[in-house]
């Protein structure tokens, strides 16, 4: 009898990237801190994206998300770095935040002075908390935040976990509570270093939040919008009717995803002085 096949590495066995069409005209270069995406004709004047992938802090990778962020980088016209992230539960908070800050510092150290941070799902929440941590360390603020269905509320309190349970069909409250428990490893889910809904957001970059109207994380995107406005942070939130969590993963295959990518690009290019 042949031995059972070795399981695929966790960062690739979800095949999320199969949802996304290949963005032609983008080169991929592996570097120590992640995967460098360079669209043909990209600006070479200090503007860049830092991309933080989703996966509930337990999965996903630079490879599952390379095509999504390749589309985004190409639409904006700048190079992008997708940061490597360690996984919970083996590496709970603050491992992923440290990984994001390492990548951000890597870009700053190479002369990028206009950086936009993009993130989806858990990566969207990480984009916000990493900026808070960077502010405390004296790092320069990003030029903007592009947040795709951001998961920010570790208390999992939004009513849309009930009202959208029938339309989301995957991110049930108990699932998200389990992911939060692995990430928190016993920390208070209201800790301001982890949960932006309890943090002082003063001085954070302008945010553009995109969320699907049918997903269970709908309410917390609204709560994040309100929290940002309370602290004077410019914020835009677009709700895409009848769309699912991180529907932008269908870029190149679905008009709704392509529309979302182009809305991001139109909003962020002036902030990058492009």
C-alpha atoms as an extended CHARMM CRD file, in Angstrom:
* protein
*
       274  EXT
         1         1  UNK       CA              0.0000000000        0.0000000000        0.0000000000  PROA      1               0.0000000000
         2         2  UNK       CA              1.2980000000        3.4320000000       -0.8600000000  PROA      2               0.0000000000
         3         3  UNK       CA              1.6750000000        5.8700000000        2.0460000000  PROA      3               0.0000000000
         4         4  UNK       CA             -0.8920000000        8.6830000000        2.2220000000  PROA      4               0.0000000000
         5         5  UNK       CA              0.1480000000       11.8570000000        0.4310000000  PROA      5               0.0000000000
         6         6  UNK       CA              1.7480000000       14.5900000000        2.4640000000  PROA      6               0.0000000000
         7         7  UNK       CA             -0.7420000000       17.3520000000        3.2500000000  PROA      7               0.0000000000
         8         8  UNK       CA             -0.2500000000       20.5700000000        1.3630000000  PROA      8               0.0000000000
         9         9  UNK       CA              1.2690000000       23.4480000000        3.2980000000  PROA      9               0.0000000000
        10        10  UNK       CA             -1.4700000000       25.3220000000        5.0890000000  PROA      10              0.0000000000
        11        11  UNK       CA             -0.7710000000       28.5280000000        3.1710000000  PROA      11              0.0000000000
        12        12  UNK       CA             -1.6900000000       26.9620000000       -0.1870000000  PROA      12              0.0000000000
        13        13  UNK       CA             -4.2940000000       24.2710000000        0.3590000000  PROA      13              0.0000000000
        14        14  UNK       CA             -7.3000000000       26.5920000000        0.3240000000  PROA      14              0.0000000000
        15        15  UNK       CA             -6.8120000000       27.4940000000       -3.3780000000  PROA      15              0.0000000000
        16        16  UNK       CA             -8.4260000000       30.8820000000       -2.8880000000  PROA      16              0.0000000000
        17        17  UNK       CA             -6.4110000000       32.2750000000       -5.7590000000  PROA      17              0.0000000000
        18        18  UNK       CA             -8.3920000000       30.0930000000       -8.1680000000  PROA      18              0.0000000000
        19        19  UNK       CA            -11.2420000000       32.6160000000       -7.8200000000  PROA      19              0.0000000000
        20        20  UNK       CA             -9.1520000000       35.4060000000       -9.2900000000  PROA      20              0.0000000000
        21        21  UNK       CA             -8.2020000000       35.9060000000      -12.9310000000  PROA      21              0.0000000000
        22        22  UNK       CA             -4.5100000000       36.3390000000      -13.6570000000  PROA      22              0.0000000000
        23        23  UNK       CA             -3.6480000000       40.0600000000      -13.8380000000  PROA      23              0.0000000000
        24        24  UNK       CA             -1.4450000000       40.2040000000      -16.9080000000  PROA      24              0.0000000000
        25        25  UNK       CA              1.4790000000       42.5650000000      -16.8970000000  PROA      25              0.0000000000
        26        26  UNK       CA              2.5000000000       42.0500000000      -13.2760000000  PROA      26              0.0000000000
        27        27  UNK       CA              5.8510000000       40.5850000000      -12.2190000000  PROA      27              0.0000000000
        28        28  UNK       CA              6.2370000000       38.6900000000       -8.9470000000  PROA      28              0.0000000000
        29        29  UNK       CA              9.4840000000       38.7310000000       -6.9800000000  PROA      29              0.0000000000
        30        30  UNK       CA              9.9410000000       36.8520000000       -3.7240000000  PROA      30              0.0000000000
        31        31  UNK       CA             11.7500000000       38.8290000000       -1.0240000000  PROA      31              0.0000000000
        32        32  UNK       CA             12.4710000000       38.0480000000        2.6050000000  PROA      32              0.0000000000
        33        33  UNK       CA              9.4320000000       39.8480000000        3.9920000000  PROA      33              0.0000000000
        34        34  UNK       CA              6.9140000000       38.7610000000        1.3680000000  PROA      34              0.0000000000
        35        35  UNK       CA              6.0630000000       38.8850000000       -2.3130000000  PROA      35              0.0000000000
        36        36  UNK       CA              6.8390000000       41.9650000000       -4.3880000000  PROA      36              0.0000000000
        37        37  UNK       CA              4.2980000000       42.7750000000       -7.1430000000  PROA      37              0.0000000000
        38        38  UNK       CA              5.5060000000       45.0740000000       -9.9140000000  PROA      38              0.0000000000
        39        39  UNK       CA              3.0310000000       46.1090000000      -12.6160000000  PROA      39              0.0000000000
        40        40  UNK       CA              4.5040000000       47.0450000000      -15.9860000000  PROA      40              0.0000000000
        41        41  UNK       CA              5.0150000000       50.8090000000      -16.0930000000  PROA      41              0.0000000000
        42        42  UNK       CA              4.5000000000       51.1990000000      -12.3280000000  PROA      42              0.0000000000
        43        43  UNK       CA              5.4430000000       54.5240000000      -10.7590000000  PROA      43              0.0000000000
        44        44  UNK       CA              9.0120000000       54.6820000000       -9.4630000000  PROA      44              0.0000000000
        45        45  UNK       CA              8.7180000000       57.8100000000       -7.3410000000  PROA      45              0.0000000000
        46        46  UNK       CA              8.2640000000       56.5800000000       -3.7730000000  PROA      46              0.0000000000
        47        47  UNK       CA              4.6570000000       55.3630000000       -3.9150000000  PROA      47              0.0000000000
        48        48  UNK       CA              3.7900000000       51.7820000000       -2.9440000000  PROA      48              0.0000000000
        49        49  UNK       CA              1.1630000000       49.4740000000       -1.4800000000  PROA      49              0.0000000000
        50        50  UNK       CA              1.6130000000       47.2430000000        1.5400000000  PROA      50              0.0000000000
        51        51  UNK       CA             -0.9170000000       44.3790000000        1.3670000000  PROA      51              0.0000000000
        52        52  UNK       CA             -1.9930000000       42.2860000000        4.3660000000  PROA      52              0.0000000000
        53        53  UNK       CA             -3.8090000000       39.1050000000        3.4090000000  PROA      53              0.0000000000
        54        54  UNK       CA             -6.8400000000       37.6210000000        5.0900000000  PROA      54              0.0000000000
        55        55  UNK       CA             -7.4090000000       34.1200000000        6.3950000000  PROA      55              0.0000000000
        56        56  UNK       CA             -8.5510000000       34.5840000000        9.9830000000  PROA      56              0.0000000000
        57        57  UNK       CA             -4.8910000000       34.6730000000       11.0830000000  PROA      57              0.0000000000
        58        58  UNK       CA             -4.7550000000       30.8910000000       10.5740000000  PROA      58              0.0000000000
        59        59  UNK       CA             -4.4550000000       30.5710000000        6.7740000000  PROA      59              0.0000000000
        60        60  UNK       CA             -4.0070000000       32.4360000000        3.5210000000  PROA      60              0.0000000000
        61        61  UNK       CA             -0.6580000000       33.5700000000        2.1490000000  PROA      61              0.0000000000
        62        62  UNK       CA              1.1330000000       35.8520000000       -0.2620000000  PROA      62              0.0000000000
        63        63  UNK       CA              0.3890000000       33.2340000000       -2.9310000000  PROA      63              0.0000000000
        64        64  UNK       CA             -3.3570000000       32.8400000000       -2.3490000000  PROA      64              0.0000000000
        65        65  UNK       CA             -3.7290000000       36.6280000000       -2.5540000000  PROA      65              0.0000000000
        66        66  UNK       CA             -1.1050000000       37.5550000000       -5.1540000000  PROA      66              0.0000000000
        67        67  UNK       CA             -3.6140000000       37.8870000000       -8.0070000000  PROA      67              0.0000000000
        68        68  UNK       CA             -6.1010000000       39.9690000000       -6.0010000000  PROA      68              0.0000000000
        69        69  UNK       CA             -3.4230000000       42.4300000000       -4.9730000000  PROA      69              0.0000000000
        70        70  UNK       CA             -1.8540000000       42.2280000000       -8.4110000000  PROA      70              0.0000000000
        71        71  UNK       CA             -5.1060000000       43.5920000000       -9.8280000000  PROA      71              0.0000000000
        72        72  UNK       CA             -5.1380000000       46.3510000000       -7.2170000000  PROA      72              0.0000000000
        73        73  UNK       CA             -1.4930000000       47.3230000000       -7.7660000000  PROA      73              0.0000000000
        74        74  UNK       CA             -2.0180000000       47.3430000000      -11.5410000000  PROA      74              0.0000000000
        75        75  UNK       CA             -5.1470000000       49.5130000000      -11.2880000000  PROA      75              0.0000000000
        76        76  UNK       CA             -3.3520000000       52.0380000000       -9.0840000000  PROA      76              0.0000000000
        77        77  UNK       CA             -0.0930000000       51.8580000000      -11.0250000000  PROA      77              0.0000000000
        78        78  UNK       CA              2.3420000000       51.2600000000       -8.1710000000  PROA      78              0.0000000000
        79        79  UNK       CA              4.4300000000       48.3550000000       -6.8750000000  PROA      79              0.0000000000
        80        80  UNK       CA              3.0560000000       46.3840000000       -3.9370000000  PROA      80              0.0000000000
        81        81  UNK       CA              4.4510000000       44.1760000000       -1.2130000000  PROA      81              0.0000000000
        82        82  UNK       CA              2.2900000000       41.3830000000        0.2150000000  PROA      82              0.0000000000
        83        83  UNK       CA              3.6820000000       40.7170000000        3.6790000000  PROA      83              0.0000000000
        84        84  UNK       CA              4.3500000000       37.2560000000        5.0660000000  PROA      84              0.0000000000
        85        85  UNK       CA              2.3610000000       36.5390000000        8.2370000000  PROA      85              0.0000000000
        86        86  UNK       CA              2.8370000000       33.8980000000       10.8610000000  PROA      86              0.0000000000
        87        87  UNK       CA             -0.1830000000       31.8090000000       11.8290000000  PROA      87              0.0000000000
        88        88  UNK       CA             -2.2440000000       31.4020000000       14.9720000000  PROA      88              0.0000000000
        89        89  UNK       CA             -2.6410000000       29.4080000000       17.1410000000  PROA      89              0.0000000000
        90        90  UNK       CA              1.1020000000       28.6220000000       16.9980000000  PROA      90              0.0000000000
        91        91  UNK       CA              1.8610000000       32.3530000000       16.7570000000  PROA      91              0.0000000000
        92        92  UNK       CA             -0.9590000000       34.4210000000       18.2900000000  PROA      92              0.0000000000
        93        93  UNK       CA             -1.0450000000       38.1910000000       18.7060000000  PROA      93              0.0000000000
        94        94  UNK       CA              1.2170000000       40.1870000000       18.3870000000  PROA      94              0.0000000000
        95        95  UNK       CA              3.0760000000       38.0350000000       15.8080000000  PROA      95              0.0000000000
        96        96  UNK       CA              1.0430000000       39.1900000000       12.8070000000  PROA      96              0.0000000000
        97        97  UNK       CA              1.2160000000       42.8270000000       13.8590000000  PROA      97              0.0000000000
        98        98  UNK       CA              4.9960000000       42.5630000000       14.1710000000  PROA      98              0.0000000000
        99        99  UNK       CA              5.1650000000       40.9850000000       10.7090000000  PROA      99              0.0000000000
       100       100  UNK       CA              3.1290000000       43.8480000000        9.2430000000  PROA      100             0.0000000000
       101       101  UNK       CA              5.3390000000       46.4470000000       10.9360000000  PROA      101             0.0000000000
       102       102  UNK       CA              8.4840000000       44.6920000000        9.7180000000  PROA      102             0.0000000000
       103       103  UNK       CA              7.2220000000       44.8920000000        6.1340000000  PROA      103             0.0000000000
       104       104  UNK       CA              6.1340000000       48.5200000000        6.5620000000  PROA      104             0.0000000000
       105       105  UNK       CA              9.5530000000       49.4240000000        7.9650000000  PROA      105             0.0000000000
       106       106  UNK       CA             11.1920000000       47.5630000000        5.0530000000  PROA      106             0.0000000000
       107       107  UNK       CA              9.3450000000       49.8150000000        2.5970000000  PROA      107             0.0000000000
       108       108  UNK       CA             10.1480000000       52.9920000000        4.5240000000  PROA      108             0.0000000000
       109       109  UNK       CA             13.8030000000       51.9770000000        4.6760000000  PROA      109             0.0000000000
       110       110  UNK       CA             13.8990000000       51.6600000000        0.8950000000  PROA      110             0.0000000000
       111       111  UNK       CA             12.7440000000       55.2010000000        0.3450000000  PROA      111             0.0000000000
       112       112  UNK       CA              9.0120000000       54.7180000000       -0.1080000000  PROA      112             0.0000000000
       113       113  UNK       CA              7.5000000000       57.8470000000        1.4130000000  PROA      113             0.0000000000
       114       114  UNK       CA              3.9060000000       57.4700000000        0.1810000000  PROA      114             0.0000000000
       115       115  UNK       CA              2.6030000000       54.0760000000        1.3040000000  PROA      115             0.0000000000
       116       116  UNK       CA             -0.9850000000       52.8990000000        1.2520000000  PROA      116             0.0000000000
       117       117  UNK       CA             -1.8620000000       49.8610000000        3.3660000000  PROA      117             0.0000000000
       118       118  UNK       CA             -4.4690000000       47.4670000000        1.9650000000  PROA      118             0.0000000000
       119       119  UNK       CA             -5.9640000000       44.4790000000        3.7440000000  PROA      119             0.0000000000
       120       120  UNK       CA             -8.8180000000       42.0250000000        3.4380000000  PROA      120             0.0000000000
       121       121  UNK       CA            -10.7880000000       40.4290000000        6.2800000000  PROA      121             0.0000000000
       122       122  UNK       CA             -8.3190000000       39.7560000000        9.1350000000  PROA      122             0.0000000000
       123       123  UNK       CA             -5.7430000000       41.6630000000        7.0890000000  PROA      123             0.0000000000
       124       124  UNK       CA             -8.0990000000       44.6490000000        7.0100000000  PROA      124             0.0000000000
       125       125  UNK       CA             -8.2620000000       44.7840000000       10.7800000000  PROA      125             0.0000000000
       126       126  UNK       CA             -4.5080000000       44.2570000000       10.9120000000  PROA      126             0.0000000000
       127       127  UNK       CA             -3.9990000000       47.2500000000        8.6110000000  PROA      127             0.0000000000
       128       128  UNK       CA             -5.6780000000       49.4590000000       11.2230000000  PROA      128             0.0000000000
       129       129  UNK       CA             -4.0200000000       48.0070000000       14.3380000000  PROA      129             0.0000000000
       130       130  UNK       CA             -0.5750000000       47.9890000000       12.7100000000  PROA      130             0.0000000000
       131       131  UNK       CA             -0.9520000000       51.7040000000       11.9790000000  PROA      131             0.0000000000
       132       132  UNK       CA             -1.8620000000       52.2600000000       15.6380000000  PROA      132             0.0000000000
       133       133  UNK       CA              1.2230000000       50.3160000000       16.7110000000  PROA      133             0.0000000000
       134       134  UNK       CA              3.3720000000       52.1890000000       14.1890000000  PROA      134             0.0000000000
       135       135  UNK       CA              2.0830000000       55.5140000000       15.5220000000  PROA      135             0.0000000000
       136       136  UNK       CA              3.1960000000       54.5170000000       19.0140000000  PROA      136             0.0000000000
       137       137  UNK       CA              6.6730000000       53.7120000000       17.6550000000  PROA      137             0.0000000000
       138       138  UNK       CA              7.0110000000       56.9600000000       15.7670000000  PROA      138             0.0000000000
       139       139  UNK       CA              6.7420000000       55.4960000000       12.2760000000  PROA      139             0.0000000000
       140       140  UNK       CA              5.3750000000       57.7680000000        9.5510000000  PROA      140             0.0000000000
       141       141  UNK       CA              1.6680000000       57.3240000000        8.9010000000  PROA      141             0.0000000000
       142       142  UNK       CA              0.4480000000       55.7090000000        5.7160000000  PROA      142             0.0000000000
       143       143  UNK       CA             -1.1530000000       57.8360000000        3.0090000000  PROA      143             0.0000000000
       144       144  UNK       CA             -4.3580000000       55.8120000000        3.2270000000  PROA      144             0.0000000000
       145       145  UNK       CA             -5.9990000000       52.5270000000        4.1820000000  PROA      145             0.0000000000
       146       146  UNK       CA             -7.8920000000       50.3020000000        1.7210000000  PROA      146             0.0000000000
       147       147  UNK       CA            -10.0060000000       47.9120000000        3.7820000000  PROA      147             0.0000000000
       148       148  UNK       CA            -11.8340000000       44.9590000000        2.2210000000  PROA      148             0.0000000000
       149       149  UNK       CA            -14.4980000000       43.4730000000        4.5280000000  PROA      149             0.0000000000
       150       150  UNK       CA            -12.3010000000       44.2990000000        7.5400000000  PROA      150             0.0000000000
       151       151  UNK       CA            -12.5830000000       42.0630000000       10.5830000000  PROA      151             0.0000000000
       152       152  UNK       CA            -11.9840000000       44.4280000000       13.4860000000  PROA      152             0.0000000000
       153       153  UNK       CA            -14.3090000000       43.4260000000       16.3280000000  PROA      153             0.0000000000
       154       154  UNK       CA            -12.7800000000       40.6550000000       18.4330000000  PROA      154             0.0000000000
       155       155  UNK       CA            -15.8980000000       40.7010000000       20.6440000000  PROA      155             0.0000000000
       156       156  UNK       CA            -17.9290000000       39.5050000000       17.5980000000  PROA      156             0.0000000000
       157       157  UNK       CA            -20.8310000000       41.7150000000       18.6400000000  PROA      157             0.0000000000
       158       158  UNK       CA            -22.4480000000       42.8190000000       15.3720000000  PROA      158             0.0000000000
       159       159  UNK       CA            -26.1550000000       42.1360000000       14.8580000000  PROA      159             0.0000000000
       160       160  UNK       CA            -25.4450000000       41.1970000000       11.2310000000  PROA      160             0.0000000000
       161       161  UNK       CA            -24.1160000000       37.8500000000       12.4700000000  PROA      161             0.0000000000
       162       162  UNK       CA            -27.8230000000       37.0860000000       12.9070000000  PROA      162             0.0000000000
       163       163  UNK       CA            -29.4890000000       39.2490000000       10.2870000000  PROA      163             0.0000000000
       164       164  UNK       CA            -27.1370000000       38.0930000000        7.4950000000  PROA      164             0.0000000000
       165       165  UNK       CA            -26.6190000000       34.5190000000        8.6760000000  PROA      165             0.0000000000
       166       166  UNK       CA            -28.7710000000       33.1320000000        5.8790000000  PROA      166             0.0000000000
       167       167  UNK       CA            -27.0080000000       35.1160000000        3.1470000000  PROA      167             0.0000000000
       168       168  UNK       CA            -23.3850000000       34.8060000000        4.2850000000  PROA      168             0.0000000000
       169       169  UNK       CA            -23.4340000000       31.0830000000        4.9250000000  PROA      169             0.0000000000
       170       170  UNK       CA            -19.8620000000       30.7640000000        6.1950000000  PROA      170             0.0000000000
       171       171  UNK       CA            -18.8020000000       33.3580000000        8.7760000000  PROA      171             0.0000000000
       172       172  UNK       CA            -21.1890000000       32.3190000000       11.5130000000  PROA      172             0.0000000000
       173       173  UNK       CA            -20.7190000000       33.8750000000       14.9360000000  PROA      173             0.0000000000
       174       174  UNK       CA            -19.2910000000       30.7050000000       16.4900000000  PROA      174             0.0000000000
       175       175  UNK       CA            -16.7560000000       30.3490000000       13.6470000000  PROA      175             0.0000000000
       176       176  UNK       CA            -15.5010000000       33.8990000000       14.0980000000  PROA      176             0.0000000000
       177       177  UNK       CA            -15.4440000000       33.5220000000       17.8900000000  PROA      177             0.0000000000
       178       178  UNK       CA            -13.2050000000       30.4820000000       17.4480000000  PROA      178             0.0000000000
       179       179  UNK       CA            -10.8300000000       32.3780000000       15.1710000000  PROA      179             0.0000000000
       180       180  UNK       CA            -10.7190000000       35.2600000000       17.6410000000  PROA      180             0.0000000000
       181       181  UNK       CA             -9.9000000000       32.9110000000       20.5190000000  PROA      181             0.0000000000
       182       182  UNK       CA             -6.9240000000       31.4430000000       18.6440000000  PROA      182             0.0000000000
       183       183  UNK       CA             -5.6130000000       34.9020000000       17.7730000000  PROA      183             0.0000000000
       184       184  UNK       CA             -6.1670000000       36.4280000000       21.2200000000  PROA      184             0.0000000000
       185       185  UNK       CA             -4.7160000000       33.5110000000       23.2170000000  PROA      185             0.0000000000
       186       186  UNK       CA             -6.4290000000       34.7300000000       26.3780000000  PROA      186             0.0000000000
       187       187  UNK       CA             -6.1370000000       38.4860000000       25.8400000000  PROA      187             0.0000000000
       188       188  UNK       CA             -9.1100000000       40.7740000000       26.4000000000  PROA      188             0.0000000000
       189       189  UNK       CA            -11.0380000000       41.1230000000       23.0950000000  PROA      189             0.0000000000
       190       190  UNK       CA            -11.6150000000       44.7860000000       24.0190000000  PROA      190             0.0000000000
       191       191  UNK       CA             -7.8820000000       45.5080000000       24.2230000000  PROA      191             0.0000000000
       192       192  UNK       CA             -7.3640000000       48.7080000000       22.2170000000  PROA      192             0.0000000000
       193       193  UNK       CA             -4.1500000000       47.3190000000       20.7060000000  PROA      193             0.0000000000
       194       194  UNK       CA             -6.1840000000       44.5200000000       19.1190000000  PROA      194             0.0000000000
       195       195  UNK       CA             -9.6810000000       45.9240000000       18.6350000000  PROA      195             0.0000000000
       196       196  UNK       CA             -9.8710000000       49.2980000000       16.8090000000  PROA      196             0.0000000000
       197       197  UNK       CA            -13.4390000000       49.7970000000       18.0480000000  PROA      197             0.0000000000
       198       198  UNK       CA            -11.9420000000       50.4720000000       21.5070000000  PROA      198             0.0000000000
       199       199  UNK       CA             -8.8930000000       52.4510000000       20.3410000000  PROA      199             0.0000000000
       200       200  UNK       CA             -8.0790000000       56.1330000000       20.0050000000  PROA      200             0.0000000000
       201       201  UNK       CA             -7.9230000000       56.5010000000       16.2220000000  PROA      201             0.0000000000
       202       202  UNK       CA             -6.6470000000       60.0850000000       16.2470000000  PROA      202             0.0000000000
       203       203  UNK       CA             -4.2540000000       60.7570000000       13.3900000000  PROA      203             0.0000000000
       204       204  UNK       CA             -4.9180000000       57.5730000000       11.4540000000  PROA      204             0.0000000000
       205       205  UNK       CA             -4.8070000000       57.8060000000        7.6570000000  PROA      205             0.0000000000
       206       206  UNK       CA             -7.9640000000       58.2670000000        5.5740000000  PROA      206             0.0000000000
       207       207  UNK       CA             -9.8610000000       54.9960000000        5.1940000000  PROA      207             0.0000000000
       208       208  UNK       CA            -11.8510000000       53.5140000000        2.3420000000  PROA      208             0.0000000000
       209       209  UNK       CA            -13.9100000000       50.5580000000        3.5610000000  PROA      209             0.0000000000
       210       210  UNK       CA            -15.6390000000       48.1590000000        1.1640000000  PROA      210             0.0000000000
       211       211  UNK       CA            -18.0840000000       45.5520000000        2.4320000000  PROA      211             0.0000000000
       212       212  UNK       CA            -20.6310000000       43.1450000000        0.9670000000  PROA      212             0.0000000000
       213       213  UNK       CA            -24.2570000000       43.7940000000        1.7930000000  PROA      213             0.0000000000
       214       214  UNK       CA            -24.9240000000       40.0870000000        2.4160000000  PROA      214             0.0000000000
       215       215  UNK       CA            -22.0020000000       39.3430000000        4.7400000000  PROA      215             0.0000000000
       216       216  UNK       CA            -22.0500000000       38.9280000000        8.4930000000  PROA      216             0.0000000000
       217       217  UNK       CA            -19.2370000000       41.4450000000        9.0250000000  PROA      217             0.0000000000
       218       218  UNK       CA            -21.4410000000       44.2320000000        7.6530000000  PROA      218             0.0000000000
       219       219  UNK       CA            -22.2100000000       45.8060000000       11.0330000000  PROA      219             0.0000000000
       220       220  UNK       CA            -18.6360000000       46.0440000000       12.2390000000  PROA      220             0.0000000000
       221       221  UNK       CA            -17.6180000000       47.9230000000        9.1050000000  PROA      221             0.0000000000
       222       222  UNK       CA            -20.2700000000       50.4720000000       10.0670000000  PROA      222             0.0000000000
       223       223  UNK       CA            -18.9700000000       50.5390000000       13.6440000000  PROA      223             0.0000000000
       224       224  UNK       CA            -15.4380000000       51.1410000000       12.3800000000  PROA      224             0.0000000000
       225       225  UNK       CA            -16.6840000000       53.9600000000       10.1490000000  PROA      225             0.0000000000
       226       226  UNK       CA            -18.3800000000       55.6310000000       13.1240000000  PROA      226             0.0000000000
       227       227  UNK       CA            -15.3460000000       55.1440000000       15.3630000000  PROA      227             0.0000000000
       228       228  UNK       CA            -13.0830000000       56.7180000000       12.7420000000  PROA      228             0.0000000000
       229       229  UNK       CA            -15.3880000000       59.7160000000       12.2860000000  PROA      229             0.0000000000
       230       230  UNK       CA            -15.5600000000       60.2090000000       16.0710000000  PROA      230             0.0000000000
       231       231  UNK       CA            -11.7770000000       60.7470000000       16.0400000000  PROA      231             0.0000000000
       232       232  UNK       CA            -11.7290000000       62.9740000000       12.9720000000  PROA      232             0.0000000000
       233       233  UNK       CA            -10.4280000000       60.3590000000       10.5200000000  PROA      233             0.0000000000
       234       234  UNK       CA            -11.7000000000       60.8690000000        6.9510000000  PROA      234             0.0000000000
       235       235  UNK       CA            -13.5490000000       57.7030000000        5.9690000000  PROA      235             0.0000000000
       236       236  UNK       CA            -15.5760000000       56.3910000000        3.0550000000  PROA      236             0.0000000000
       237       237  UNK       CA            -17.5870000000       53.1730000000        3.2460000000  PROA      237             0.0000000000
       238       238  UNK       CA            -19.1460000000       51.5470000000        0.1840000000  PROA      238             0.0000000000
       239       239  UNK       CA            -21.6670000000       48.7380000000        0.6800000000  PROA      239             0.0000000000
       240       240  UNK       CA            -22.0380000000       46.4450000000       -2.3390000000  PROA      240             0.0000000000
       241       241  UNK       CA            -25.5550000000       45.0210000000       -2.3980000000  PROA      241             0.0000000000
       242       242  UNK       CA            -25.9130000000       41.2310000000       -2.5140000000  PROA      242             0.0000000000
       243       243  UNK       CA            -22.1450000000       40.7030000000       -2.3270000000  PROA      243             0.0000000000
       244       244  UNK       CA            -20.2500000000       38.3060000000       -0.0890000000  PROA      244             0.0000000000
       245       245  UNK       CA            -17.2400000000       38.6270000000        2.1960000000  PROA      245             0.0000000000
       246       246  UNK       CA            -14.1430000000       39.6770000000        0.1890000000  PROA      246             0.0000000000
       247       247  UNK       CA            -15.9870000000       39.3740000000       -3.1150000000  PROA      247             0.0000000000
       248       248  UNK       CA            -13.0790000000       41.3290000000       -4.6400000000  PROA      248             0.0000000000
       249       249  UNK       CA            -11.2880000000       37.9660000000       -4.8640000000  PROA      249             0.0000000000
       250       250  UNK       CA            -13.2550000000       37.4880000000       -8.1030000000  PROA      250             0.0000000000
       251       251  UNK       CA            -11.3150000000       40.3230000000       -9.7620000000  PROA      251             0.0000000000
       252       252  UNK       CA            -11.0530000000       39.7940000000      -13.5020000000  PROA      252             0.0000000000
       253       253  UNK       CA            -14.0430000000       37.4520000000      -13.4880000000  PROA      253             0.0000000000
       254       254  UNK       CA            -16.9050000000       39.4530000000      -11.9210000000  PROA      254             0.0000000000
       255       255  UNK       CA            -17.8920000000       43.0340000000      -12.8170000000  PROA      255             0.0000000000
       256       256  UNK       CA            -18.7080000000       43.8050000000       -9.1810000000  PROA      256             0.0000000000
       257       257  UNK       CA            -15.1600000000       42.9020000000       -8.1290000000  PROA      257             0.0000000000
       258       258  UNK       CA            -13.6260000000       44.9230000000      -10.9590000000  PROA      258             0.0000000000
       259       259  UNK       CA            -15.8070000000       47.9020000000      -10.0490000000  PROA      259             0.0000000000
       260       260  UNK       CA            -14.6250000000       47.6860000000       -6.4350000000  PROA      260             0.0000000000
       261       261  UNK       CA            -10.9600000000       47.5680000000       -7.4650000000  PROA      261             0.0000000000
       262       262  UNK       CA            -11.3830000000       50.6010000000       -9.7030000000  PROA      262             0.0000000000
       263       263  UNK       CA            -13.1640000000       52.5440000000       -6.9510000000  PROA      263             0.0000000000
       264       264  UNK       CA            -10.1630000000       51.9180000000       -4.7080000000  PROA      264             0.0000000000
       265       265  UNK       CA             -7.7740000000       53.0520000000       -7.4360000000  PROA      265             0.0000000000
       266       266  UNK       CA             -9.6960000000       56.2450000000       -8.1990000000  PROA      266             0.0000000000
       267       267  UNK       CA             -9.8490000000       57.1510000000       -4.5060000000  PROA      267             0.0000000000
       268       268  UNK       CA             -6.2250000000       56.4320000000       -3.6740000000  PROA      268             0.0000000000
       269       269  UNK       CA             -4.3150000000       57.7470000000       -6.6840000000  PROA      269             0.0000000000
       270       270  UNK       CA             -4.6490000000       61.4210000000       -5.6510000000  PROA      270             0.0000000000
       271       271  UNK       CA             -3.4390000000       60.4830000000       -2.1600000000  PROA      271             0.0000000000
       272       272  UNK       CA             -0.3340000000       58.9830000000       -3.7460000000  PROA      272             0.0000000000
       273       273  UNK       CA              0.0560000000       62.1060000000       -5.9280000000  PROA      273             0.0000000000
       274       274  UNK       CA             -0.3470000000       60.0350000000       -9.0900000000  PROA      274             0.0000000000
